[in-house]
Amino acid sequence: MQAFDSSSEQVARKIVVLGTGGTIAGLAAAAGDNLGYQAAQVGIAQLLQGVSSGSVDAIQTEQVAQIDSKDMDASVWRALAMRCAHWLADDSVQGIVITHGTDTLEETAYFLHATLAPAKPVVLTCAMRPANAAMPDGPQNLRDAMAVASTAGARGVLAVCAGVVHGAPDVRKVHAYRLDAFGSGDAGPIGYVEEGALRQVRDWPQAARACAPRQWPVTPEAWARVEIVTSHAGAGGALVQALVRDGVQGLVVAATGNGSVHHALEAALHQAQAAGVRVLRTSRCDQGRVMGAAAGALPHAGPLSPVKARIQLMLELMA
Ligand code: SIN
């Protein structure tokens, strides 16, 4: 087991901050309203005003998108991956920070992990309260993310929220309201940001097999179509049959427990597979992984959550 220096040294170089929207850039009509706000209203340059940059030499900002992350799609992922690839290749850049909505942060993080496998840090951060809340959490999260991005030796796609540093393969939104809204399941977090310094407790994310940037389609409709279906009490095959008729190329099933699927849904998935649709089983449980397989079982995605398995399958279908 590698030993980590709990007082990781920070280097003073350029940090690029890419804005994509989210609650961190949200505005509420009344400062005390942490629920009825509009996400993605404040520009990234304005968000950084008043956020102390610690030991960072220079900050460069870019507004890549301005959306509520529930509306995230492949065209924004493509634009974001291309801007990250551009800045990662610049020797003067120490790391990248991305401001993002919490709702699909884990999907964007996994997409960038799978496509860039960066040797520098790419740190996503977010907020659960809008920018003009009476007690906003965004400025502290942004400051913490910059501290991680400027830490010497930091690498990989990371997520920073409420002082906790997660790796892209493991991070999931686990709470709908709390400021500490993310978890890393069994793997646990990579570290913690304390008074502007990273205390690392495990290694950086393992670099994934990078598969970008290639000539991805510009419009989301032109990407491989992969849908998620859920196995539950009373599940049937009608949804799967309709999706196959509609030309779906891949199906991820959010299965019960260790990847078990209701027999009626399973029969439809086997028929879809026989018709040339790629099928992957995942678990709808928040923690753990799908292990082992009975003879003839549908293939499984191991530790990947349904939304991350969907991204993996999309990328494989387009490879
Ligand atoms: C979003 O995901 O863009 C809105 C919700 C949030 O950031 O917490």
py3Dmol code that shows the C-alpha trace and the ligand (Angstrom):
import py3Dmol

protein = """\
ATOM      1  CA  MET A   1       0.000   0.000   0.000  1.00  0.00           C
ATOM      2  CA  GLN A   2       1.373   3.349  -1.030  1.00  0.00           C
ATOM      3  CA  ALA A   3       2.006   5.889   1.738  1.00  0.00           C
ATOM      4  CA  PHE A   4       0.605   9.334   1.175  1.00  0.00           C
ATOM      5  CA  ASP A   5       2.047  12.605   2.349  1.00  0.00           C
ATOM      6  CA  SER A   6      -0.833  14.185   4.227  1.00  0.00           C
ATOM      7  CA  SER A   7       0.552  17.667   3.600  1.00  0.00           C
ATOM      8  CA  SER A   8       0.669  17.355  -0.206  1.00  0.00           C
ATOM      9  CA  GLU A   9       2.712  20.155  -1.751  1.00  0.00           C
ATOM     10  CA  GLN A  10       0.868  22.616  -3.973  1.00  0.00           C
ATOM     11  CA  VAL A  11       2.458  23.823  -7.186  1.00  0.00           C
ATOM     12  CA  ALA A  12       1.916  27.325  -8.526  1.00  0.00           C
ATOM     13  CA  ARG A  13       0.836  27.114 -12.160  1.00  0.00           C
ATOM     14  CA  LYS A  14      -2.175  27.875 -14.276  1.00  0.00           C
ATOM     15  CA  ILE A  15      -5.561  26.368 -13.450  1.00  0.00           C
ATOM     16  CA  VAL A  16      -8.249  26.395 -16.124  1.00  0.00           C
ATOM     17  CA  VAL A  17     -11.828  26.614 -14.824  1.00  0.00           C
ATOM     18  CA  LEU A  18     -14.546  25.426 -17.231  1.00  0.00           C
ATOM     19  CA  GLY A  19     -18.149  26.381 -16.440  1.00  0.00           C
ATOM     20  CA  THR A  20     -21.106  24.173 -17.400  1.00  0.00           C
ATOM     21  CA  GLY A  21     -23.915  25.521 -15.166  1.00  0.00           C
ATOM     22  CA  GLY A  22     -25.690  23.711 -12.327  1.00  0.00           C
ATOM     23  CA  THR A  23     -26.885  24.900  -8.935  1.00  0.00           C
ATOM     24  CA  ILE A  24     -23.443  26.291  -8.207  1.00  0.00           C
ATOM     25  CA  ALA A  25     -24.328  28.870 -10.883  1.00  0.00           C
ATOM     26  CA  GLY A  26     -27.987  29.062  -9.829  1.00  0.00           C
ATOM     27  CA  LEU A  27     -30.009  32.043  -8.609  1.00  0.00           C
ATOM     28  CA  ALA A  28     -33.012  32.083  -6.285  1.00  0.00           C
ATOM     29  CA  ALA A  29     -35.604  34.855  -6.237  1.00  0.00           C
ATOM     30  CA  ALA A  30     -35.215  35.019  -2.440  1.00  0.00           C
ATOM     31  CA  ALA A  31     -31.867  34.450  -0.736  1.00  0.00           C
ATOM     32  CA  GLY A  32     -33.335  32.040   1.821  1.00  0.00           C
ATOM     33  CA  ASP A  33     -34.811  29.758  -0.860  1.00  0.00           C
ATOM     34  CA  ASN A  34     -32.563  26.735  -1.379  1.00  0.00           C
ATOM     35  CA  LEU A  35     -35.138  24.851  -3.461  1.00  0.00           C
ATOM     36  CA  GLY A  36     -37.092  27.130  -5.812  1.00  0.00           C
ATOM     37  CA  TYR A  37     -34.160  28.505  -7.775  1.00  0.00           C
ATOM     38  CA  GLN A  38     -33.083  28.537 -11.402  1.00  0.00           C
ATOM     39  CA  ALA A  39     -29.867  26.583 -12.095  1.00  0.00           C
ATOM     40  CA  ALA A  40     -27.179  27.821 -14.542  1.00  0.00           C
ATOM     41  CA  GLN A  41     -27.590  31.610 -14.374  1.00  0.00           C
ATOM     42  CA  VAL A  42     -24.215  33.000 -13.277  1.00  0.00           C
ATOM     43  CA  GLY A  43     -21.173  33.004 -15.572  1.00  0.00           C
ATOM     44  CA  ILE A  44     -18.005  31.199 -14.550  1.00  0.00           C
ATOM     45  CA  ALA A  45     -15.887  34.375 -14.365  1.00  0.00           C
ATOM     46  CA  GLN A  46     -18.391  35.931 -11.957  1.00  0.00           C
ATOM     47  CA  LEU A  47     -18.556  32.747  -9.857  1.00  0.00           C
ATOM     48  CA  LEU A  48     -14.829  32.967  -9.285  1.00  0.00           C
ATOM     49  CA  GLN A  49     -14.966  36.530  -8.029  1.00  0.00           C
ATOM     50  CA  GLY A  50     -14.393  36.538  -4.319  1.00  0.00           C
ATOM     51  CA  VAL A  51     -13.201  32.914  -4.262  1.00  0.00           C
ATOM     52  CA  SER A  52      -9.686  32.946  -2.860  1.00  0.00           C
ATOM     53  CA  SER A  53      -7.388  31.078  -5.236  1.00  0.00           C
ATOM     54  CA  GLY A  54      -4.849  29.963  -2.620  1.00  0.00           C
ATOM     55  CA  SER A  55      -1.474  29.209  -4.191  1.00  0.00           C
ATOM     56  CA  VAL A  56      -2.728  29.271  -7.793  1.00  0.00           C
ATOM     57  CA  ASP A  57      -0.582  31.524 -10.050  1.00  0.00           C
ATOM     58  CA  ALA A  58      -3.099  32.206 -12.779  1.00  0.00           C
ATOM     59  CA  ILE A  59      -6.666  31.240 -13.537  1.00  0.00           C
ATOM     60  CA  GLN A  60      -8.197  31.048 -16.978  1.00  0.00           C
ATOM     61  CA  THR A  61     -11.958  30.630 -17.352  1.00  0.00           C
ATOM     62  CA  GLU A  62     -14.150  29.327 -20.160  1.00  0.00           C
ATOM     63  CA  GLN A  63     -17.916  28.930 -20.317  1.00  0.00           C
ATOM     64  CA  VAL A  64     -18.363  25.597 -22.108  1.00  0.00           C
ATOM     65  CA  ALA A  65     -22.107  25.328 -21.386  1.00  0.00           C
ATOM     66  CA  GLN A  66     -24.734  26.902 -19.144  1.00  0.00           C
ATOM     67  CA  ILE A  67     -27.270  24.187 -18.314  1.00  0.00           C
ATOM     68  CA  ASP A  68     -29.130  22.422 -15.547  1.00  0.00           C
ATOM     69  CA  SER A  69     -27.222  19.133 -15.575  1.00  0.00           C
ATOM     70  CA  LYS A  70     -30.432  17.087 -15.800  1.00  0.00           C
ATOM     71  CA  ASP A  71     -30.322  18.219 -19.449  1.00  0.00           C
ATOM     72  CA  MET A  72     -26.733  17.057 -20.029  1.00  0.00           C
ATOM     73  CA  ASP A  73     -26.175  15.359 -23.374  1.00  0.00           C
ATOM     74  CA  ALA A  74     -23.453  13.967 -25.590  1.00  0.00           C
ATOM     75  CA  SER A  75     -22.877  17.248 -27.434  1.00  0.00           C
ATOM     76  CA  VAL A  76     -21.867  18.981 -24.182  1.00  0.00           C
ATOM     77  CA  TRP A  77     -19.728  15.981 -23.194  1.00  0.00           C
ATOM     78  CA  ARG A  78     -18.016  16.190 -26.572  1.00  0.00           C
ATOM     79  CA  ALA A  79     -17.361  19.937 -26.225  1.00  0.00           C
ATOM     80  CA  LEU A  80     -16.113  19.495 -22.668  1.00  0.00           C
ATOM     81  CA  ALA A  81     -13.791  16.588 -23.554  1.00  0.00           C
ATOM     82  CA  MET A  82     -12.351  18.586 -26.437  1.00  0.00           C
ATOM     83  CA  ARG A  83     -11.670  21.651 -24.258  1.00  0.00           C
ATOM     84  CA  CYS A  84     -10.121  19.436 -21.574  1.00  0.00           C
ATOM     85  CA  ALA A  85      -7.913  17.699 -24.165  1.00  0.00           C
ATOM     86  CA  HIS A  86      -6.824  21.112 -25.462  1.00  0.00           C
ATOM     87  CA  TRP A  87      -5.865  22.448 -22.036  1.00  0.00           C
ATOM     88  CA  LEU A  88      -4.318  19.199 -20.774  1.00  0.00           C
ATOM     89  CA  ALA A  89      -1.861  19.357 -23.679  1.00  0.00           C
ATOM     90  CA  ASP A  90      -0.722  22.850 -22.591  1.00  0.00           C
ATOM     91  CA  ASP A  91       2.461  22.578 -20.494  1.00  0.00           C
ATOM     92  CA  SER A  92       1.624  25.739 -18.554  1.00  0.00           C
ATOM     93  CA  VAL A  93      -1.602  24.159 -17.244  1.00  0.00           C
ATOM     94  CA  GLN A  94      -1.340  22.334 -13.912  1.00  0.00           C
ATOM     95  CA  GLY A  95      -4.958  21.174 -13.809  1.00  0.00           C
ATOM     96  CA  ILE A  96      -8.579  21.762 -14.774  1.00  0.00           C
ATOM     97  CA  VAL A  97     -11.591  22.528 -12.591  1.00  0.00           C
ATOM     98  CA  ILE A  98     -15.106  22.028 -14.002  1.00  0.00           C
ATOM     99  CA  THR A  99     -18.179  23.523 -12.355  1.00  0.00           C
ATOM    100  CA  HIS A 100     -21.165  21.219 -12.892  1.00  0.00           C
ATOM    101  CA  GLY A 101     -24.641  20.452 -11.608  1.00  0.00           C
ATOM    102  CA  THR A 102     -24.792  17.681  -9.020  1.00  0.00           C
ATOM    103  CA  ASP A 103     -27.512  15.669 -10.744  1.00  0.00           C
ATOM    104  CA  THR A 104     -25.418  14.112 -13.526  1.00  0.00           C
ATOM    105  CA  LEU A 105     -21.931  15.013 -12.271  1.00  0.00           C
ATOM    106  CA  GLU A 106     -21.009  11.334 -11.880  1.00  0.00           C
ATOM    107  CA  GLU A 107     -21.881  10.680 -15.542  1.00  0.00           C
ATOM    108  CA  THR A 108     -19.753  13.535 -16.890  1.00  0.00           C
ATOM    109  CA  ALA A 109     -16.935  12.512 -14.545  1.00  0.00           C
ATOM    110  CA  TYR A 110     -17.064   8.935 -15.821  1.00  0.00           C
ATOM    111  CA  PHE A 111     -17.264  10.062 -19.449  1.00  0.00           C
ATOM    112  CA  LEU A 112     -14.132  12.206 -19.057  1.00  0.00           C
ATOM    113  CA  HIS A 113     -12.383   9.404 -17.140  1.00  0.00           C
ATOM    114  CA  ALA A 114     -13.128   6.902 -19.914  1.00  0.00           C
ATOM    115  CA  THR A 115     -12.238   9.226 -22.761  1.00  0.00           C
ATOM    116  CA  LEU A 116      -9.304  11.277 -21.467  1.00  0.00           C
ATOM    117  CA  ALA A 117      -7.561   9.130 -18.802  1.00  0.00           C
ATOM    118  CA  PRO A 118      -5.696  12.338 -17.871  1.00  0.00           C
ATOM    119  CA  ALA A 119      -2.238  12.390 -16.307  1.00  0.00           C
ATOM    120  CA  LYS A 120      -3.150  15.791 -14.779  1.00  0.00           C
ATOM    121  CA  PRO A 121      -6.084  16.494 -12.434  1.00  0.00           C
ATOM    122  CA  VAL A 122      -9.517  17.233 -13.898  1.00  0.00           C
ATOM    123  CA  VAL A 123     -11.641  18.170 -10.882  1.00  0.00           C
ATOM    124  CA  LEU A 124     -15.412  18.488 -11.079  1.00  0.00           C
ATOM    125  CA  THR A 125     -17.153  20.523  -8.418  1.00  0.00           C
ATOM    126  CA  CYS A 126     -20.682  21.644  -7.711  1.00  0.00           C
ATOM    127  CA  ALA A 127     -23.077  22.976  -5.076  1.00  0.00           C
ATOM    128  CA  MET A 128     -26.346  21.985  -3.472  1.00  0.00           C
ATOM    129  CA  ARG A 129     -27.367  25.601  -2.852  1.00  0.00           C
ATOM    130  CA  PRO A 130     -27.653  28.399  -5.404  1.00  0.00           C
ATOM    131  CA  ALA A 131     -24.979  31.069  -5.750  1.00  0.00           C
ATOM    132  CA  ASN A 132     -27.062  33.731  -3.977  1.00  0.00           C
ATOM    133  CA  ALA A 133     -28.153  31.521  -1.055  1.00  0.00           C
ATOM    134  CA  ALA A 134     -27.797  33.014   2.409  1.00  0.00           C
ATOM    135  CA  MET A 135     -25.123  30.354   3.123  1.00  0.00           C
ATOM    136  CA  PRO A 136     -23.926  29.063  -0.277  1.00  0.00           C
ATOM    137  CA  ASP A 137     -21.692  25.980  -0.443  1.00  0.00           C
ATOM    138  CA  GLY A 138     -20.377  26.661  -3.953  1.00  0.00           C
ATOM    139  CA  PRO A 139     -17.523  29.074  -3.091  1.00  0.00           C
ATOM    140  CA  GLN A 140     -15.944  26.651  -0.589  1.00  0.00           C
ATOM    141  CA  ASN A 141     -16.330  23.722  -3.016  1.00  0.00           C
ATOM    142  CA  LEU A 142     -14.713  25.781  -5.785  1.00  0.00           C
ATOM    143  CA  ARG A 143     -11.838  26.759  -3.526  1.00  0.00           C
ATOM    144  CA  ASP A 144     -11.347  23.120  -2.466  1.00  0.00           C
ATOM    145  CA  ALA A 145     -11.433  21.963  -6.098  1.00  0.00           C
ATOM    146  CA  MET A 146      -8.725  24.478  -6.995  1.00  0.00           C
ATOM    147  CA  ALA A 147      -6.621  23.278  -4.080  1.00  0.00           C
ATOM    148  CA  VAL A 148      -6.848  19.691  -5.394  1.00  0.00           C
ATOM    149  CA  ALA A 149      -6.182  20.744  -9.004  1.00  0.00           C
ATOM    150  CA  SER A 150      -3.050  22.588  -7.896  1.00  0.00           C
ATOM    151  CA  THR A 151      -1.691  19.732  -5.761  1.00  0.00           C
ATOM    152  CA  ALA A 152       1.596  18.363  -7.113  1.00  0.00           C
ATOM    153  CA  GLY A 153       1.192  14.852  -8.529  1.00  0.00           C
ATOM    154  CA  ALA A 154      -2.619  14.967  -8.583  1.00  0.00           C
ATOM    155  CA  ARG A 155      -4.050  13.121 -11.554  1.00  0.00           C
ATOM    156  CA  GLY A 156      -7.200  11.636 -13.007  1.00  0.00           C
ATOM    157  CA  VAL A 157     -10.813  12.735 -13.048  1.00  0.00           C
ATOM    158  CA  LEU A 158     -11.975  13.657  -9.556  1.00  0.00           C
ATOM    159  CA  ALA A 159     -15.030  15.168  -7.897  1.00  0.00           C
ATOM    160  CA  VAL A 160     -14.834  17.519  -4.918  1.00  0.00           C
ATOM    161  CA  CYS A 161     -17.875  18.286  -2.781  1.00  0.00           C
ATOM    162  CA  ALA A 162     -18.185  19.231   0.896  1.00  0.00           C
ATOM    163  CA  GLY A 163     -14.458  18.769   1.477  1.00  0.00           C
ATOM    164  CA  VAL A 164     -14.426  15.186   0.177  1.00  0.00           C
ATOM    165  CA  VAL A 165     -12.461  14.074  -2.902  1.00  0.00           C
ATOM    166  CA  HIS A 166     -13.951  11.215  -4.932  1.00  0.00           C
ATOM    167  CA  GLY A 167     -12.596   9.308  -7.949  1.00  0.00           C
ATOM    168  CA  ALA A 168     -14.659   9.267 -11.153  1.00  0.00           C
ATOM    169  CA  PRO A 169     -15.100   5.454 -11.259  1.00  0.00           C
ATOM    170  CA  ASP A 170     -16.671   5.367  -7.785  1.00  0.00           C
ATOM    171  CA  VAL A 171     -18.461   8.677  -7.254  1.00  0.00           C
ATOM    172  CA  ARG A 172     -22.262   8.719  -7.030  1.00  0.00           C
ATOM    173  CA  LYS A 173     -24.783  11.277  -5.879  1.00  0.00           C
ATOM    174  CA  VAL A 174     -26.216   9.602  -2.788  1.00  0.00           C
ATOM    175  CA  HIS A 175     -28.347  12.319  -1.208  1.00  0.00           C
ATOM    176  CA  ALA A 176     -30.990  14.578  -2.717  1.00  0.00           C
ATOM    177  CA  TYR A 177     -30.589  17.454  -0.256  1.00  0.00           C
ATOM    178  CA  ARG A 178     -27.544  17.292   2.030  1.00  0.00           C
ATOM    179  CA  LEU A 179     -24.515  19.458   1.186  1.00  0.00           C
ATOM    180  CA  ASP A 180     -22.341  16.325   1.452  1.00  0.00           C
ATOM    181  CA  ALA A 181     -24.311  14.742  -1.381  1.00  0.00           C
ATOM    182  CA  PHE A 182     -21.756  12.307  -2.844  1.00  0.00           C
ATOM    183  CA  GLY A 183     -20.315   8.967  -1.864  1.00  0.00           C
ATOM    184  CA  SER A 184     -17.694   6.545  -3.198  1.00  0.00           C
ATOM    185  CA  GLY A 185     -19.323   3.349  -1.932  1.00  0.00           C
ATOM    186  CA  ASP A 186     -17.070   0.495  -0.823  1.00  0.00           C
ATOM    187  CA  ALA A 187     -13.990   2.119  -2.422  1.00  0.00           C
ATOM    188  CA  GLY A 188     -14.228   5.164  -0.160  1.00  0.00           C
ATOM    189  CA  PRO A 189     -13.032   8.673  -0.991  1.00  0.00           C
ATOM    190  CA  ILE A 190      -9.576   9.496  -2.322  1.00  0.00           C
ATOM    191  CA  GLY A 191      -9.076  12.142   0.312  1.00  0.00           C
ATOM    192  CA  TYR A 192     -10.265  15.243   2.093  1.00  0.00           C
ATOM    193  CA  VAL A 193      -9.531  18.947   1.674  1.00  0.00           C
ATOM    194  CA  GLU A 194      -8.667  20.485   5.013  1.00  0.00           C
ATOM    195  CA  GLU A 195      -7.818  24.196   5.308  1.00  0.00           C
ATOM    196  CA  GLY A 196      -6.883  24.331   1.638  1.00  0.00           C
ATOM    197  CA  ALA A 197      -4.647  21.236   1.662  1.00  0.00           C
ATOM    198  CA  LEU A 198      -5.352  17.747   0.368  1.00  0.00           C
ATOM    199  CA  ARG A 199      -5.118  14.869   2.841  1.00  0.00           C
ATOM    200  CA  GLN A 200      -4.961  11.855   0.560  1.00  0.00           C
ATOM    201  CA  VAL A 201      -5.998   8.445   1.883  1.00  0.00           C
ATOM    202  CA  ARG A 202      -5.837   6.296  -1.237  1.00  0.00           C
ATOM    203  CA  ASP A 203      -4.367   6.344  -4.718  1.00  0.00           C
ATOM    204  CA  TRP A 204      -5.641   8.416  -7.659  1.00  0.00           C
ATOM    205  CA  PRO A 205      -8.151   6.743  -9.984  1.00  0.00           C
ATOM    206  CA  GLN A 206      -6.630   4.061 -12.199  1.00  0.00           C
ATOM    207  CA  ALA A 207      -6.276   5.495 -15.683  1.00  0.00           C
ATOM    208  CA  ALA A 208      -8.970   4.051 -17.898  1.00  0.00           C
ATOM    209  CA  ARG A 209      -8.317   2.997 -21.467  1.00  0.00           C
ATOM    210  CA  ALA A 210      -8.596   6.396 -23.149  1.00  0.00           C
ATOM    211  CA  CYS A 211     -10.708   6.332 -26.285  1.00  0.00           C
ATOM    212  CA  ALA A 212     -10.775   9.984 -27.306  1.00  0.00           C
ATOM    213  CA  PRO A 213     -10.661  12.393 -28.892  1.00  0.00           C
ATOM    214  CA  ARG A 214     -11.836  10.873 -32.095  1.00  0.00           C
ATOM    215  CA  GLN A 215     -14.382  12.162 -34.515  1.00  0.00           C
ATOM    216  CA  TRP A 216     -17.447  11.896 -32.322  1.00  0.00           C
ATOM    217  CA  PRO A 217     -20.710  13.031 -33.899  1.00  0.00           C
ATOM    218  CA  VAL A 218     -21.706  16.635 -33.135  1.00  0.00           C
ATOM    219  CA  THR A 219     -25.388  15.912 -32.536  1.00  0.00           C
ATOM    220  CA  PRO A 220     -26.411  13.651 -29.634  1.00  0.00           C
ATOM    221  CA  GLU A 221     -28.864  11.803 -31.923  1.00  0.00           C
ATOM    222  CA  ALA A 222     -25.929  10.514 -33.973  1.00  0.00           C
ATOM    223  CA  TRP A 223     -24.257   8.842 -30.959  1.00  0.00           C
ATOM    224  CA  ALA A 224     -24.829   5.156 -30.229  1.00  0.00           C
ATOM    225  CA  ARG A 225     -28.249   4.816 -28.631  1.00  0.00           C
ATOM    226  CA  VAL A 226     -28.115   2.990 -25.304  1.00  0.00           C
ATOM    227  CA  GLU A 227     -31.108   2.945 -22.942  1.00  0.00           C
ATOM    228  CA  ILE A 228     -31.519   1.798 -19.336  1.00  0.00           C
ATOM    229  CA  VAL A 229     -34.350  -0.471 -18.206  1.00  0.00           C
ATOM    230  CA  THR A 230     -35.039  -1.512 -14.614  1.00  0.00           C
ATOM    231  CA  SER A 231     -35.868  -4.929 -13.234  1.00  0.00           C
ATOM    232  CA  HIS A 232     -38.509  -4.696 -10.521  1.00  0.00           C
ATOM    233  CA  ALA A 233     -41.474  -6.594  -9.127  1.00  0.00           C
ATOM    234  CA  GLY A 234     -43.908  -7.144 -11.985  1.00  0.00           C
ATOM    235  CA  ALA A 235     -41.389  -6.169 -14.700  1.00  0.00           C
ATOM    236  CA  GLY A 236     -42.157  -7.289 -18.257  1.00  0.00           C
ATOM    237  CA  GLY A 237     -40.604  -7.263 -21.705  1.00  0.00           C
ATOM    238  CA  ALA A 238     -42.785  -4.665 -23.465  1.00  0.00           C
ATOM    239  CA  LEU A 239     -40.402  -1.728 -22.959  1.00  0.00           C
ATOM    240  CA  VAL A 240     -37.450  -3.703 -24.307  1.00  0.00           C
ATOM    241  CA  GLN A 241     -39.473  -4.882 -27.323  1.00  0.00           C
ATOM    242  CA  ALA A 242     -40.533  -1.283 -28.069  1.00  0.00           C
ATOM    243  CA  LEU A 243     -36.941  -0.053 -27.806  1.00  0.00           C
ATOM    244  CA  VAL A 244     -35.677  -2.774 -30.136  1.00  0.00           C
ATOM    245  CA  ARG A 245     -38.373  -1.864 -32.676  1.00  0.00           C
ATOM    246  CA  ASP A 246     -37.226   1.760 -32.288  1.00  0.00           C
ATOM    247  CA  GLY A 247     -33.630   0.885 -33.231  1.00  0.00           C
ATOM    248  CA  VAL A 248     -31.863   0.878 -29.844  1.00  0.00           C
ATOM    249  CA  GLN A 249     -28.253  -0.359 -30.128  1.00  0.00           C
ATOM    250  CA  GLY A 250     -27.514  -1.104 -26.494  1.00  0.00           C
ATOM    251  CA  LEU A 251     -29.502  -1.882 -23.343  1.00  0.00           C
ATOM    252  CA  VAL A 252     -28.339  -1.671 -19.746  1.00  0.00           C
ATOM    253  CA  VAL A 253     -30.540  -3.391 -17.205  1.00  0.00           C
ATOM    254  CA  ALA A 254     -30.515  -2.020 -13.679  1.00  0.00           C
ATOM    255  CA  ALA A 255     -31.001  -5.457 -12.171  1.00  0.00           C
ATOM    256  CA  THR A 256     -31.872  -6.484  -8.635  1.00  0.00           C
ATOM    257  CA  GLY A 257     -29.187  -7.492  -6.109  1.00  0.00           C
ATOM    258  CA  ASN A 258     -26.259  -9.329  -7.721  1.00  0.00           C
ATOM    259  CA  GLY A 259     -27.611  -8.789 -11.235  1.00  0.00           C
ATOM    260  CA  SER A 260     -30.754 -10.916 -11.140  1.00  0.00           C
ATOM    261  CA  VAL A 261     -33.463 -10.011 -13.677  1.00  0.00           C
ATOM    262  CA  HIS A 262     -37.240 -10.683 -13.607  1.00  0.00           C
ATOM    263  CA  HIS A 263     -37.820 -13.705 -15.888  1.00  0.00           C
ATOM    264  CA  ALA A 264     -40.167 -11.829 -18.254  1.00  0.00           C
ATOM    265  CA  LEU A 265     -37.734  -8.931 -18.708  1.00  0.00           C
ATOM    266  CA  GLU A 266     -34.811 -11.357 -18.993  1.00  0.00           C
ATOM    267  CA  ALA A 267     -36.511 -13.252 -21.837  1.00  0.00           C
ATOM    268  CA  ALA A 268     -37.008  -9.981 -23.744  1.00  0.00           C
ATOM    269  CA  LEU A 269     -33.375  -8.998 -23.149  1.00  0.00           C
ATOM    270  CA  HIS A 270     -32.168 -12.355 -24.484  1.00  0.00           C
ATOM    271  CA  GLN A 271     -34.325 -11.820 -27.589  1.00  0.00           C
ATOM    272  CA  ALA A 272     -32.853  -8.300 -27.985  1.00  0.00           C
ATOM    273  CA  GLN A 273     -29.357  -9.732 -27.701  1.00  0.00           C
ATOM    274  CA  ALA A 274     -30.151 -12.383 -30.313  1.00  0.00           C
ATOM    275  CA  ALA A 275     -31.334  -9.542 -32.578  1.00  0.00           C
ATOM    276  CA  GLY A 276     -27.920  -7.840 -32.315  1.00  0.00           C
ATOM    277  CA  VAL A 277     -28.511  -5.397 -29.425  1.00  0.00           C
ATOM    278  CA  ARG A 278     -25.654  -5.256 -26.875  1.00  0.00           C
ATOM    279  CA  VAL A 279     -27.009  -5.963 -23.382  1.00  0.00           C
ATOM    280  CA  LEU A 280     -25.258  -5.375 -20.034  1.00  0.00           C
ATOM    281  CA  ARG A 281     -26.461  -6.248 -16.544  1.00  0.00           C
ATOM    282  CA  THR A 282     -25.718  -3.905 -13.640  1.00  0.00           C
ATOM    283  CA  SER A 283     -27.075  -3.746 -10.090  1.00  0.00           C
ATOM    284  CA  ARG A 284     -29.644  -1.213  -8.994  1.00  0.00           C
ATOM    285  CA  CYS A 285     -28.078  -1.437  -5.489  1.00  0.00           C
ATOM    286  CA  ASP A 286     -26.144   1.681  -4.460  1.00  0.00           C
ATOM    287  CA  GLN A 287     -23.118  -0.326  -3.387  1.00  0.00           C
ATOM    288  CA  GLY A 288     -21.310  -3.497  -4.381  1.00  0.00           C
ATOM    289  CA  ARG A 289     -20.807  -4.986  -7.832  1.00  0.00           C
ATOM    290  CA  VAL A 290     -22.227  -7.736 -10.002  1.00  0.00           C
ATOM    291  CA  MET A 291     -20.110 -10.863  -9.525  1.00  0.00           C
ATOM    292  CA  GLY A 292     -20.038 -14.243 -11.254  1.00  0.00           C
ATOM    293  CA  ALA A 293     -22.602 -15.415 -13.765  1.00  0.00           C
ATOM    294  CA  ALA A 294     -24.687 -18.531 -14.255  1.00  0.00           C
ATOM    295  CA  ALA A 295     -24.229 -20.342 -17.581  1.00  0.00           C
ATOM    296  CA  GLY A 296     -26.070 -18.436 -20.319  1.00  0.00           C
ATOM    297  CA  ALA A 297     -26.521 -15.304 -18.222  1.00  0.00           C
ATOM    298  CA  LEU A 298     -26.454 -11.920 -19.906  1.00  0.00           C
ATOM    299  CA  PRO A 299     -23.032 -10.213 -19.664  1.00  0.00           C
ATOM    300  CA  HIS A 300     -22.496  -7.880 -16.705  1.00  0.00           C
ATOM    301  CA  ALA A 301     -20.680  -4.593 -16.125  1.00  0.00           C
ATOM    302  CA  GLY A 302     -18.959  -5.527 -12.847  1.00  0.00           C
ATOM    303  CA  PRO A 303     -18.719  -2.476 -10.565  1.00  0.00           C
ATOM    304  CA  LEU A 304     -20.307   0.053 -12.935  1.00  0.00           C
ATOM    305  CA  SER A 305     -23.584   1.675 -11.954  1.00  0.00           C
ATOM    306  CA  PRO A 306     -26.340   1.644 -14.590  1.00  0.00           C
ATOM    307  CA  VAL A 307     -25.593   5.220 -15.764  1.00  0.00           C
ATOM    308  CA  LYS A 308     -21.850   4.568 -15.990  1.00  0.00           C
ATOM    309  CA  ALA A 309     -22.364   1.226 -17.779  1.00  0.00           C
ATOM    310  CA  ARG A 310     -24.516   3.107 -20.291  1.00  0.00           C
ATOM    311  CA  ILE A 311     -21.592   5.455 -21.045  1.00  0.00           C
ATOM    312  CA  GLN A 312     -19.160   2.539 -21.313  1.00  0.00           C
ATOM    313  CA  LEU A 313     -21.462   0.744 -23.754  1.00  0.00           C
ATOM    314  CA  MET A 314     -22.021   3.901 -25.832  1.00  0.00           C
ATOM    315  CA  LEU A 315     -18.266   4.359 -26.177  1.00  0.00           C
ATOM    316  CA  GLU A 316     -17.699   0.699 -27.048  1.00  0.00           C
ATOM    317  CA  LEU A 317     -20.422   0.804 -29.696  1.00  0.00           C
ATOM    318  CA  MET A 318     -18.793   3.878 -31.254  1.00  0.00           C
ATOM    319  CA  ALA A 319     -15.216   2.564 -31.036  1.00  0.00           C
TER     320      ALA A 319
END
"""
ligand_1 = """\
8
SIN
C -28.060 20.478 -11.709
O -27.693 19.307 -11.579
O -27.680 21.219 -12.640
C -29.045 21.065 -10.751
C -28.960 20.475 -9.400
C -27.656 20.709 -8.708
O -26.666 21.203 -9.256
O -27.621 20.365 -7.505
"""
view = py3Dmol.view(width=600, height=400)
view.addModel(protein, "pdb")
view.setStyle({"model": 0}, {"cartoon": {"style": "trace"}})
view.addModel(ligand_1, "xyz")
view.setStyle({"model": 1}, {"stick": {}})
view.zoomTo()
view.show()
